[in-house]
Amino acid sequence: MIKHSFTLCALCLALAVQAQTQDPGTPAAVAAKVALRGEAQGVRVSEMRITRPNDILVVQADLANSERGDRTVFYRFRWLDNVGNQVGDGESWKQLGVLGKGQQTVKSVAPSGAATDFRLEMNVEK
């Protein structure tokens, strides 16, 4: 019983920490697909569009900077199969500048039809 309580508490704490790092303006459904490493620094994923032409996932995500200062965003998409295992070798990190009060759109295509889910991993720097 104690072991299960400890595991549950650790999970709750991890979720609380993750929720604190997400920008409050990020919709909950979108936040579930974003793995933010560190603080959001005013950058949020304001919208995601997901399509599946020819049985391959295609994702477009809008990144919005609510601050006046420019931000550098490092991002990559992690593609997952129906049980949560990574599909493919994984993408390399990409760098994107988001101007103050500006918006940028990022897009990615799954490596194969085996990908049924994804996470957008981001690290935001000032």
Summary of the structure (lengths in Angstrom):
residues: 126
radius of gyration: 15.8
end to end distance: 44.5
largest distance: 50.7
contacts: 349
relative contact order: 0.23
helix: 21%
strand: 41%
